[in-house]
Amino acid sequence: MANKVFSAMRPSGRLHLGNYFGALENWVRLQGQYECVFAVADVHTLTTVTGKETEIIKPNTREMVLDWLAAGLDPGKSLLFAQSQVPEVLVLHSLLSMVTPLGWLLRVPTFKERVRQMNETEENVSYGLVGYPVLQTADIILLKADRVPVGIDQVPHIELSREIVRRFNNLYGETFPEPRALLTETPSITGIDGVAKMSKSLDNHLELAATAEETSKRVMTMVTDPQRQRRSDPGRPEVCNVYSMHKLFNPGKIGYVHQECTTAGIGCVDCKKLLAEGINRYLSDFRTRRAEMAANPGFVDDVLADGARRARALARETIDEVYQRIGLGTLHG
């Protein structure tokens, strides 16, 4: 029951550099240290994606999981599956919802923020959006995970999961480990606009699976030092997002870039060309692996089907235990 990691991503399609450095790189590292479970949170997507828009979920799932596998997630080391293919998580979600006070959910800051973003009143949002943290808790504890890799801003979400688990255990006996945050420090990747965090919705991202030519073209649009108007003007690396990304992709050239920028030895165009070369070099092996996997149309589906089969075997044990503790008998005969 101890030392098992759980994390998940909503299927947004191809991932970008912010996703990689914000989560995926850490996932690959964790699978060498812990027993890991990584899920495609496709049911969570239904809280904001409805109607015909749901047609994008399956193709987005395949694209995202291709990125996972190309980045180094190993189905032989980690358990990978799509949430919707393990229906026991929905059973556990329903049972946990019976013991979770509504007030806890309405106080979640991200719920209020999401309502604001949707331009809706609280009376018009779906129960699924309100109960999002309950489903998230079910995801974590279904396979008895006790650690969730998050940044410091996500700790309140894990604390709510702990409260839900604690309440269930107090009512029905010790059943689940209380999940705790596995704090991770990840570099914050600013988008090509130089202002906001890299995001697909803002179209300021650099996709991992883009071609070298596509990446170079996007990098050339990046915002640099706004005060540097002419090639002969000295630059200010400390305020330039291109320079900050050189630290990740051209660490051996960072001194050269700083010197040449501050003395106007190179212009912003040259600086961005150098960055594009660094990013493409960094992603070269990833892109080769991804292309090889993508050449087999059924590869991702097979990986997820096998993961779902293994996850369901474990999930059935959990649900049978929960049913017995609550007094419902046994779900699986």
Backbone hydrogen bonds, N-H to C=O, Kabsch-Sander energy under -0.5 kcal/mol:
donor,donor_aa,acceptor,acceptor_aa,energy
5,V,35,E,-2.9
6,F,147,R,-2.4
7,S,37,V,-1.9
9,M,39,A,-1.8
12,S,10,R,-1.4
17,L,206,L,-1.9
20,Y,16,H,-2.1
21,F,17,L,-2.6
22,G,18,G,-2.0
23,A,19,N,-1.7
24,L,19,N,-2.0
25,E,20,Y,-3.2
27,W,23,A,-2.2
28,V,24,L,-2.2
29,R,25,E,-1.5
30,L,26,N,-2.7
31,Q,27,W,-1.9
32,G,29,R,-1.3
33,Q,30,L,-2.2
34,Y,30,L,-2.5
35,E,3,N,-1.4
36,C,34,Y,-0.6
36,C,77,K,-0.6
37,V,5,V,-2.4
38,F,79,L,-2.9
39,A,7,S,-2.1
40,V,81,F,-2.3
41,A,9,M,-2.9
41,A,39,A,-0.7
42,D,40,V,-2.1
45,T,41,A,-1.0
46,L,42,D,-0.6
46,L,43,V,-1.3
47,T,44,H,-2.0
48,T,45,T,-1.8
49,V,45,T,-2.4
50,T,48,T,-0.6
53,E,50,T,-1.4
54,T,51,G,-1.8
55,E,52,K,-1.9
56,I,53,E,-1.8
57,I,54,T,-1.6
60,N,56,I,-2.4
61,T,57,I,-2.3
62,R,58,K,-2.1
63,E,59,P,-2.2
64,M,60,N,-2.4
65,V,61,T,-2.7
66,L,62,R,-2.1
67,D,63,E,-1.5
68,W,64,M,-2.1
69,L,65,V,-2.7
70,A,66,L,-2.6
71,A,67,D,-2.0
72,G,68,W,-0.8
72,G,69,L,-0.7
73,L,68,W,-2.3
77,K,74,D,-2.1
78,S,74,D,-3.2
79,L,36,C,-2.5
80,L,78,S,-0.7
81,F,38,F,-1.4
83,Q,40,V,-2.9
85,Q,82,A,-1.8
86,V,83,Q,-1.7
89,V,86,V,-2.2
90,L,87,P,-1.0
91,V,87,P,-1.4
92,L,88,E,-2.6
93,H,89,V,-2.0
94,S,90,L,-1.9
95,L,91,V,-2.0
96,L,92,L,-2.8
97,S,93,H,-1.9
98,M,94,S,-0.7
98,M,95,L,-0.7
99,V,96,L,-1.5
100,T,96,L,-0.6
104,W,101,P,-0.7
105,L,101,P,-1.0
106,L,102,L,-2.2
107,R,103,G,-1.1
108,V,105,L,-1.2
111,F,108,V,-0.9
112,K,108,V,-1.5
113,E,109,P,-2.2
114,R,110,T,-2.5
115,V,111,F,-2.3
116,R,112,K,-2.0
117,Q,113,E,-2.4
118,M,114,R,-2.0
119,N,116,R,-1.2
120,E,115,V,-2.0
124,N,121,T,-1.5
125,V,121,T,-0.7
130,V,126,S,-1.7
131,G,127,Y,-3.3
132,Y,129,L,-1.0
134,V,131,G,-1.1
135,L,131,G,-1.8
136,Q,132,Y,-2.4
137,T,133,P,-2.0
138,A,134,V,-2.3
139,D,135,L,-2.4
140,I,136,Q,-1.9
141,I,137,T,-2.5
142,L,138,A,-1.9
143,L,139,D,-0.5
144,K,141,I,-2.1
145,A,140,I,-1.4
146,D,4,K,-2.1
147,R,4,K,-1.7
148,V,180,R,-2.1
150,V,182,L,-1.2
154,Q,151,G,-1.9
155,V,152,I,-1.0
157,H,154,Q,-1.0
158,I,154,Q,-1.2
159,E,155,V,-2.3
160,L,156,P,-1.8
161,S,157,H,-1.7
162,R,158,I,-2.3
163,E,159,E,-2.0
164,I,160,L,-2.3
165,V,161,S,-2.5
166,R,162,R,-2.7
167,R,163,E,-2.3
168,F,164,I,-2.2
169,N,165,V,-2.9
170,N,166,R,-2.3
171,L,167,R,-1.8
172,Y,168,F,-2.7
173,G,169,N,-2.1
180,R,146,D,-1.8
182,L,148,V,-2.9
183,L,181,A,-0.9
184,T,150,V,-1.8
186,T,184,T,-0.6
189,I,187,P,-0.6
190,T,188,S,-0.7
191,G,196,A,-3.3
192,I,204,N,-2.3
194,G,191,G,-2.2
198,M,189,I,-2.8
203,D,200,K,-1.2
204,N,199,S,-1.7
208,L,15,L,-2.4
209,A,15,L,-0.5
210,A,207,E,-0.8
215,T,211,T,-2.6
216,S,212,A,-2.5
217,K,213,E,-2.2
218,R,214,E,-2.1
219,V,215,T,-2.7
220,M,216,S,-1.9
221,T,218,R,-1.5
222,M,219,V,-1.9
223,V,192,I,-2.1
228,R,225,D,-1.5
229,Q,227,Q,-1.2
233,D,230,R,-1.6
235,G,261,C,-2.9
239,V,236,R,-2.0
240,C,237,P,-1.6
241,N,239,V,-0.5
244,S,240,C,-1.7
245,M,241,N,-1.8
246,H,242,V,-1.4
247,K,243,Y,-1.0
248,L,245,M,-0.9
249,F,245,M,-2.2
250,N,246,H,-2.9
253,K,250,N,-2.0
254,I,251,P,-0.8
257,V,253,K,-2.7
258,H,254,I,-2.3
259,Q,255,G,-2.4
260,E,256,Y,-2.8
261,C,257,V,-2.4
262,T,258,H,-2.4
263,T,259,Q,-1.2
264,A,261,C,-1.2
265,G,260,E,-2.6
266,I,260,E,-1.4
271,C,267,G,-2.1
272,K,268,C,-2.4
273,K,269,V,-2.2
274,L,270,D,-2.1
275,L,271,C,-1.7
276,A,272,K,-2.7
277,E,273,K,-2.1
278,G,274,L,-1.8
279,I,275,L,-2.7
280,N,276,A,-2.6
281,R,277,E,-2.1
282,Y,278,G,-2.3
283,L,279,I,-2.1
284,S,280,N,-0.6
284,S,281,R,-0.7
287,R,283,L,-2.7
288,T,284,S,-1.9
289,R,285,D,-2.5
290,R,286,F,-2.5
291,A,287,R,-2.2
292,E,288,T,-1.9
293,M,289,R,-2.2
294,A,290,R,-2.9
295,A,291,A,-1.1
296,N,293,M,-1.6
299,F,296,N,-2.0
302,D,298,G,-2.3
303,V,299,F,-2.2
304,L,300,V,-2.6
305,A,301,D,-2.4
306,D,302,D,-2.3
307,G,303,V,-2.2
308,A,304,L,-2.6
309,R,305,A,-2.2
310,R,306,D,-2.1
311,A,307,G,-2.7
312,R,308,A,-2.7
313,A,309,R,-1.5
314,L,310,R,-1.3
315,A,311,A,-2.9
316,R,312,R,-2.6
317,E,313,A,-0.9
318,T,314,L,-1.6
319,I,315,A,-2.7
320,D,316,R,-2.5
321,E,317,E,-1.9
322,V,318,T,-2.6
323,Y,319,I,-2.9
324,Q,320,D,-2.1
325,R,321,E,-2.1
326,I,322,V,-2.5
327,G,323,Y,-2.0
328,L,323,Y,-3.1
329,G,323,Y,-0.7
333,G,331,L,-0.7
